[in-house]
Amino acid sequence: MINRETVRDALNAALTADLVTSKAVVQAVVGNLVTDPAGQSPIVAILSAGSERPRMTFAGSRTIFAFQIQTWVRVTGSSWTAANAEDRLDLIEKYIAEYIEANQTATNWNAIEYAQASVVEDIVIGGEPYLVETIFIRVFKHG
């Protein structure tokens, strides 16, 4: 049995390498709930969202993990506008979609996909407005 944490950690490491190191579009990728971004923006959080473990006759088991990938972008700041925030939110979503498309199989999964349409919300924390996009994904592992 694979542990959901193992897959979340692998996603965290992969998206850190892609979004922070390679593309430099986010400050950090974290594998836990964000309750206060503490001034960091943009950031990405990967959250566990559920599991299914149906038994497949004669073929072993199949595990389906659900995750939420949240992108937090501060709406305003020094030389940063609401338009900049929208543009960055859209760019990060594009890069996450490209990562998922390019990495359909990996060591810790046999398939990965969007589970439904993403949702964008306006959230205010400590007087700071953020755009928060939640992308719902499913990861499949056989065996």
Backbone hydrogen bonds in HBPLUS format (Angstrom, degrees):
<---DONOR---> <-ACCEPTOR-->    atom                        ^
c    i                          cat <-CA-CA->   ^        H-A-AA   ^      H-
h    n   atom  resd res      DA  || num        DHA   H-A  angle D-A-AA Bond
n    s   type  num  typ     dist DA aas  dist angle  dist       angle   num
A0006-THR N   A0003-ASN O   2.99 MM   3  5.38 128.9  2.26 107.8 120.0     1
A0008-ARG N   A0004-ARG O   2.94 MM   4  6.24 164.7  1.96 156.7 161.4     2
A0009-ASP N   A0005-GLU O   2.80 MM   4  5.93 162.8  1.83 154.0 158.3     3
A0010-ALA N   A0006-THR O   3.03 MM   4  6.21 149.3  2.13 137.6 146.2     4
A0011-LEU N   A0007-VAL O   2.89 MM   4  6.16 159.5  1.93 153.9 159.0     5
A0012-ASN N   A0008-ARG O   2.87 MM   4  6.06 155.9  1.93 146.4 153.8     6
A0013-ALA N   A0009-ASP O   2.93 MM   4  6.17 164.0  1.95 149.4 152.7     7
A0014-ALA N   A0010-ALA O   2.96 MM   4  6.10 162.1  1.99 148.0 153.4     8
A0015-LEU N   A0011-LEU O   2.83 MM   4  5.95 167.9  1.85 154.6 158.0     9
A0016-THR N   A0012-ASN O   2.88 MM   4  5.96 146.8  2.00 144.6 154.3    10
A0017-ALA N   A0013-ALA O   3.03 MM   4  6.22 164.0  2.05 146.4 150.2    11
A0018-ASP N   A0014-ALA O   3.00 MM   4  6.21 153.1  2.07 143.9 151.8    12
A0019-LEU N   A0015-LEU O   2.73 MM   4  5.56 161.3  1.77 145.5 150.6    13
A0020-VAL N   A0016-THR O   2.98 MM   4  5.09 144.8  2.11 126.1 137.0    14
A0021-THR N   A0016-THR O   3.10 MM   5  6.52 161.3  2.14 159.0 164.8    15
A0022-SER N   A0017-ALA O   2.89 MM   5  6.04 153.2  1.96 146.8 155.2    16
A0023-LYS N   A0018-ASP O   2.88 MM   5  6.03 157.8  1.93 152.9 159.8    17
A0025-VAL N   A0019-LEU O   2.89 MM   6  5.66 151.0  1.97 162.1 171.6    18
A0027-GLN N   A0042-PRO O   2.75 MM  15  5.85 165.9  1.76 165.4 165.8    19
A0044-VAL N   A0028-ALA O   3.00 MM  16  6.41 154.1  2.07 148.2 156.5    20
A0030-VAL N   A0044-VAL O   2.80 MM  14  6.29 157.8  1.84 157.1 163.8    21
A0046-ILE N   A0030-VAL O   2.85 MM  16  6.30 151.4  1.93 152.3 161.9    22
A0040-GLN N   A0037-PRO O   2.97 MM   3  5.42 161.2  2.00 124.8 125.2    23
A0043-ILE N   A0072-TRP O   2.95 MM  29  5.23 149.9  2.04 141.4 151.2    24
A0072-TRP N   A0043-ILE O   2.79 MM  29  5.23 169.8  1.80 158.8 162.4    25
A0045-ALA N   A0070-GLN O   2.75 MM  25  5.03 156.1  1.80 145.5 153.8    26
A0070-GLN N   A0045-ALA O   2.75 MM  25  5.03 159.5  1.80 154.6 158.3    27
A0047-LEU N   A0068-GLN O   2.78 MM  21  5.07 170.7  1.79 157.5 160.7    28
A0068-GLN N   A0047-LEU O   2.86 MM  21  5.07 158.3  1.90 144.8 152.0    29
A0049-ALA N   A0066-ALA O   2.78 MM  17  4.96 149.4  1.87 147.6 137.0    30
A0066-ALA N   A0050-GLY O   2.85 MM  16  5.02 172.1  1.86 141.8 140.9    31
A0052-GLU N   A0064-ILE O   2.76 MM  12  5.01 141.2  1.91 147.3 157.0    32
A0064-ILE N   A0052-GLU O   2.84 MM  12  5.01 168.7  1.86 151.8 152.1    33
A0062-ARG N   A0054-PRO O   3.24 MM   8  5.85 161.5  2.28 175.0 178.6    34
A0056-MET N   A0060-GLY O   2.91 MM   4  5.48 148.0  2.01 152.9 163.2    35
A0059-ALA N   A0056-MET O   3.21 MM   3  5.41 153.6  2.29 115.5 122.7    36
A0143-GLY N   A0061-SER O   2.84 MM  82  5.23 153.5  1.91 163.9 156.9    37
A0063-THR N   A0141-LYS O   2.72 MM  78  5.09 175.5  1.72 162.3 163.1    38
A0141-LYS N   A0063-THR O   2.84 MM  78  5.09 155.2  1.90 150.4 154.9    39
A0065-PHE N   A0139-VAL O   2.85 MM  74  5.15 161.1  1.89 152.4 156.8    40
A0139-VAL N   A0065-PHE O   2.84 MM  74  5.15 154.2  1.91 149.5 157.0    41
A0067-PHE N   A0137-ILE O   2.99 MM  70  5.34 162.1  2.02 146.3 149.3    42
A0137-ILE N   A0067-PHE O   2.96 MM  70  5.34 169.2  1.97 151.2 154.8    43
A0069-ILE N   A0135-ILE O   2.79 MM  66  4.99 164.1  1.82 147.7 153.3    44
A0135-ILE N   A0069-ILE O   2.82 MM  66  4.99 165.6  1.85 139.5 144.5    45
A0071-THR N   A0133-GLU O   2.81 MM  62  5.13 155.0  1.87 146.2 154.9    46
A0133-GLU N   A0071-THR O   2.96 MM  62  5.13 150.9  2.05 142.1 148.3    47
A0073-VAL N   A0131-LEU O   2.94 MM  58  5.25 158.7  1.99 152.9 159.4    48
A0131-LEU N   A0073-VAL O   2.82 MM  58  5.25 162.2  1.85 152.8 155.6    49
A0075-VAL N   A0129-PRO O   2.84 MM  54  5.56 176.2  1.84 144.2 144.8    50
A0077-GLY N   A0080-TRP O   3.23 MM   3  4.82 140.6  2.40 137.4 128.4    51
A0080-TRP N   A0077-GLY O   3.09 MM   3  4.82 161.8  2.12 121.2 115.6    52
A0085-ALA N   A0081-THR O   3.03 MM   4  6.39 154.1  2.09 147.6 154.7    53
A0086-GLU N   A0082-ALA O   3.01 MM   4  6.31 160.9  2.04 151.3 155.2    54
A0087-ASP N   A0083-ALA O   2.98 MM   4  6.18 165.7  2.00 150.3 154.4    55
A0088-ARG N   A0084-ASN O   2.90 MM   4  6.11 159.9  1.94 151.6 156.7    56
A0089-LEU N   A0085-ALA O   2.92 MM   4  6.07 162.0  1.95 151.3 156.5    57
A0090-ASP N   A0086-GLU O   2.99 MM   4  6.21 163.6  2.02 152.3 156.3    58
A0091-LEU N   A0087-ASP O   2.98 MM   4  6.20 154.9  2.05 145.5 152.7    59
A0092-ILE N   A0088-ARG O   2.89 MM   4  6.09 163.9  1.92 155.7 159.2    60
A0093-GLU N   A0089-LEU O   3.07 MM   4  6.29 161.7  2.10 149.0 153.9    61
A0094-LYS N   A0090-ASP O   3.03 MM   4  6.25 156.6  2.09 145.2 151.6    62
A0095-TYR N   A0091-LEU O   2.96 MM   4  6.28 159.9  2.00 151.3 156.2    63
A0096-ILE N   A0092-ILE O   2.92 MM   4  6.19 154.3  1.98 151.6 158.7    64
A0097-ALA N   A0093-GLU O   2.92 MM   4  6.16 161.2  1.96 151.8 156.8    65
A0098-GLU N   A0094-LYS O   2.87 MM   4  6.16 155.4  1.93 150.2 157.5    66
A0099-TYR N   A0095-TYR O   2.92 MM   4  6.13 153.8  1.99 143.9 150.8    67
A0100-ILE N   A0096-ILE O   2.97 MM   4  6.24 165.4  1.99 153.6 156.8    68
A0101-GLU N   A0097-ALA O   2.92 MM   4  6.11 163.1  1.95 150.3 155.2    69
A0102-ALA N   A0098-GLU O   2.94 MM   4  6.05 156.1  2.00 147.9 154.0    70
A0103-ASN N   A0099-TYR O   2.98 MM   4  6.00 124.5  2.29 144.3 158.2    71
A0103-ASN N   A0100-ILE O   3.33 MM   3  5.22 143.9  2.47  95.9 105.8    72
A0106-ALA N   A0109-TRP O   3.00 MM   3  5.28 172.6  2.01 151.0 149.1    73
A0109-TRP N   A0106-ALA O   3.29 MM   3  5.28 162.4  2.32 104.8 109.9    74
A0110-ASN N   A0140-PHE O   2.66 MM  30  5.58 164.7  1.68 156.5 162.1    75
A0111-ALA N   A0140-PHE O   3.34 MM  29  5.11 142.8  2.49 136.8 134.8    76
A0140-PHE N   A0111-ALA O   2.85 MM  29  5.11 169.1  1.86 148.3 150.7    77
A0113-GLU N   A0138-ARG O   2.99 MM  25  5.48 153.6  2.06 154.2 161.0    78
A0138-ARG N   A0113-GLU O   2.86 MM  25  5.48 156.7  1.91 156.4 163.6    79
A0115-ALA N   A0136-PHE O   2.70 MM  21  5.38 174.8  1.70 138.7 140.0    80
A0119-VAL N   A0134-THR O   3.00 MM  15  5.27 152.2  2.08 138.7 147.0    81
A0134-THR N   A0119-VAL O   2.76 MM  15  5.27 160.3  1.80 154.5 160.0    82
A0121-GLU N   A0132-VAL O   2.86 MM  11  5.26 157.3  1.91 139.9 146.9    83
A0132-VAL N   A0121-GLU O   2.87 MM  11  5.26 166.3  1.89 156.1 159.7    84
A0123-ILE N   A0130-TYR O   2.92 MM   7  5.21 166.5  1.94 150.0 154.6    85
A0130-TYR N   A0123-ILE O   2.69 MM   7  5.21 151.2  1.77 156.8 167.0    86
A0125-ILE N   A0128-GLU O   2.96 MM   3  5.25 157.8  2.01 146.5 145.3    87
A0128-GLU N   A0125-ILE O   2.92 MM   3  5.25 163.9  1.95 117.6 120.7    88
